[in-house]
Amino acid sequence: MTMRYADVVVDLSADAVDRFFTYAVPDDMPVGPGWQVNVPFGPRALEGFVVRMKDSCDLPPNKVKPIRDCVRDYAVVLPDLMELSDWMHKRYVCNRVDTLRLMIPAKMRGDRVHEAQTRFAHLTLNAEEARAFIENNKRAKAQCALVESLLEGDKPTPELNSSALRALVEKGAVVCTLEERFRTPASLKHIEPAADPELMPEQKRAVDQINAALEKDGGRFLLNGVTGSGKTEVYIRVIRHALAMGKSAIVLVPEIALTPQMVSWLHARFGDTAAVLHSRLSDGERYDEWRRIRFGKAKVVIGARSAVFAPVENLGVIVVDEEHEHTYQSDKRPRYDAREVARHRAESAGAVLILGSATPSVETYMRVQPTVRPENRLELIELRQRVKGRPLPEVDVVDMRGELEKGNRSIFSTKLLVSLKHCLAEGRQAILFMNRRGYSTFVSCRACGYVVKCGQCDVSMTYHRTDETLRCHYCGATQAPPKVCPQCGSRYIKYFGVGTQQVEEEVKKCFPEARTVRMDNDTTRQKDAHEKLIDEFRSGRANVMIGTQMIAKGLDFPNVTLVGVIAADATLNLPDYRSVERTFQLLTQVSGRAGRADVPGKVVIQTYDPDHYGIRLAAKQDFRAFYEKESVFRRRALYPPFTVIARIVYTAKTAEQAQAAAEADAEKLDQWIDETGIRRDVIQMRALEAPISLLRGMSRWQIFMKVYFRVDMNAVAVKMQSLADSVPDGISAEVEINPTNLF
């Protein structure tokens, strides 16, 4: 018999073992590429992933150990995902096993999650025998009731009368068996089917254009529509066409807060063929949803970033909703961009990729321009009108400097207070947006200027009134607020800035009848918290929603007629070249929550800089004008997408260690730049302290590099990763390409 061999990637993330190891396959073992196996590795056993099979091996037979056994009796990584893993390994300069781990739920590694089983009671009597039993056992009422119930079908034993069940089993009238059951996420329960609404002309043209590409070799589209223009309905119709063709679909949303709503929409239209994948599911729920997808029981997958790796077969459509959101970028190794992964997966499968947003990123919108090379270009589809011709909300920009001059020191302008009063009086709902959680953003001494900072991070601590603590939003450290200044002993301690807690308190103070719900990272930590809070607001039990950016996009509440932006400047002046873009996106998106049904909406934006183009154009929802202005700024200032920013962040116990490692590697990188002849394309490269020099108790330095986009960034990334991988013991280094945050 011909000997079979398997090349295996062992489940150990270390550069030294980032290669294939060859094992013999026992004759009676069914195994193939993508299977999860147990293999001997030195003195121990490790799990691994079979990457490929082969009939020969260059090693002597006594050097080739056999695979011990299979973890599961099927491939856990499908062929297209195996190819995707290989692409990511090269693209993101990471260990191959790190990419393979992304393809399965974490608890499947180490066999830490299993199928759920439930005992079911089965009636052994036929209908005539059951009636006779009931007639002859009238005094055993519980047993008769149970027999009558089981005539309708098998029932889970935990739901039944235990003593009656025991008696029926002893009489041979009932047998109990263990059956596998799928654990169902809360977001998939109690969803009523919904009919298709009539498409608007713009929506129909969009659907027809994308479906035409779906029927050929796929395509890449940017669906740019004003808020409330019905982009989701376009997704649904395209997905339905894909299902009719025997294909499957993946829908990505940027935040878990948006997942329940998208799930309810798609499940109402596609029923049990829709599945959900995100990090807030229990281990069992995630495993069962993954298995439903893997075995073809679910053809439509909805989820956050990691759902891009869903094991669907015959992929037809990938939708990336709110494509501009930075949460699609992973902040852990491998630092993949789900939008980029989606594009590669769609192209490999000949599928359609739809990037949807009312406020696309500058980088994405640039790719619809006619000057872009065909292999990088996106087809632009625009929805310029709201569904049913509804108007965009009326927007008032309030200059808070004028409010101060009039003596109004409240966090609410007169305009917002009056608008909120009318909204509640009419039985409508309002959303108040404040992109800072907590009560006050920092605590300072008015005598000497001392600011309370985290002892583990170089950032100010935020005051949370609910538990009377100061909290670091980077490392989670807490401490009691000081009664006197630690620096000068003064008692002039003051709380500055506004957070969501203070906004909620002020609403209750001004409007005692208001029923508030607050959505931020503090209120959504528990399982299913997003669903519960959204349901409380949607049902009308609450009429004012207060929250951070998680409420700013995607959500659709028909009864919301007012949106108030408490501090539009909160993100405007952050030390990041994307701060204006992010402010424009947030303001446009949150404004779009108002007036999505028959009653026109109103938006009040409070700011100290009403003439700033980011705020002025957001009030008009004029994305094109914003893009033109912002792209001119980016080109002149040499910021992405006209350049690429890359950096290595060094972390060590002391600043001296981090600095020494950064400066030593900067010299090596400088020499490599000269050797490769790319000096003319390097705009800036130097070692310097990171903007947040202390984070979670560790000191941080960085090598910051800015280059023109024509540079071979893969070569630069490989060199930077090799430097990061060879740092001295006690120091860690992470490579970031166009990072979402530059702190």
Disulfide bonds with the S-S distance in Angstrom:
none
